[in-house]
Amino acid sequence: MADSRGNPKKNKPYGKAIFWGTISAIAYITVFTHQDIITEYFTRGHWYAALPIAAVFFFSFVHGGFCSYLLSVLRIEPAKKKR
C-alpha cells in the first residue's frame, strides 16, 4: 500500500512499543519495590560490584528500545540535513 504521495506505507510498531514499555515498567516497579534487597546485593563488594553496571546496561537497553519504538509509533524522526 502507499499513502497519498505514493510513498510506501510503513506499519507502526505498536506491539513492540507495548512490549518494551511493559518490560521497562516491570523493571522499574521491581527495583522500587525491592530496594532493600537490591541495595544489599549491590553493596557487598567483590564480584557483586558488577551488578550495578549490569543493571545500568539492562535498563539502558530496555528503556532505549521502548523509546525508539514509541517515537516510531508517534512518527517522530530526526530532521534530515539539506545539502
C-alpha positions in Angstrom: 0.0 0.0 0.0 1.0 3.6 -0.5 0.0 6.9 1.0 -1.4 9.8 -1.0 2.1 10.9 -2.1 3.0 7.5 -3.4 5.4 6.6 -0.6 5.2 3.1 0.7 3.2 2.9 4.0 5.1 1.7 7.0 3.4 -0.2 9.7 3.7 1.4 13.2 5.3 -0.9 15.7 2.5 -0.8 18.3 3.2 -4.3 19.6 6.9 -3.7 20.1 6.3 -0.4 21.8 3.9 -2.0 24.2 6.2 -5.0 24.8 9.2 -2.9 25.7 7.2 -0.4 27.7 5.8 -3.2 29.8 9.2 -4.7 30.3 10.5 -1.2 31.3 7.6 -0.6 33.7 8.1 -4.0 35.3 11.8 -3.4 35.8 11.3 0.0 37.4 8.5 -1.3 39.7 10.7 -4.3 40.7 13.6 -2.0 41.6 11.4 0.4 43.6 9.6 -2.3 45.5 12.7 -4.3 46.3 15.1 -1.5 47.1 16.4 -3.1 50.3 17.4 -6.5 48.7 18.9 -4.7 45.7 20.9 -2.4 47.9 22.2 -5.3 49.9 23.5 -7.2 46.9 24.9 -4.1 45.1 26.9 -3.1 48.2 28.5 -6.5 49.0 31.7 -5.8 47.1 34.0 -8.2 45.2 32.2 -9.6 42.2 28.9 -8.1 43.3 30.3 -4.8 42.2 29.4 -5.7 38.6 25.7 -5.9 39.4 25.1 -2.1 39.3 26.9 -1.9 36.0 24.9 -4.8 34.6 21.7 -3.2 35.9 22.5 0.1 34.1 23.1 -1.7 30.8 19.9 -3.6 31.2 17.8 -0.5 32.0 19.5 1.4 29.2 18.8 -1.4 26.7 15.1 -1.8 27.7 14.3 1.9 28.0 16.1 2.7 24.8 14.1 0.0 23.0 10.9 1.4 24.4 11.7 5.0 23.4 12.8 4.0 19.9 9.5 2.2 19.2 7.4 4.9 20.9 9.0 7.6 18.7 8.3 5.4 15.6 4.7 5.0 16.6 4.4 8.8 17.1 6.1 9.3 13.7 8.8 11.5 15.3 12.0 11.2 13.2 15.2 13.2 13.2 15.4 16.1 10.8 17.2 15.4 7.5 20.1 17.7 6.7 19.7 19.6 3.5 22.7 19.6 1.1 
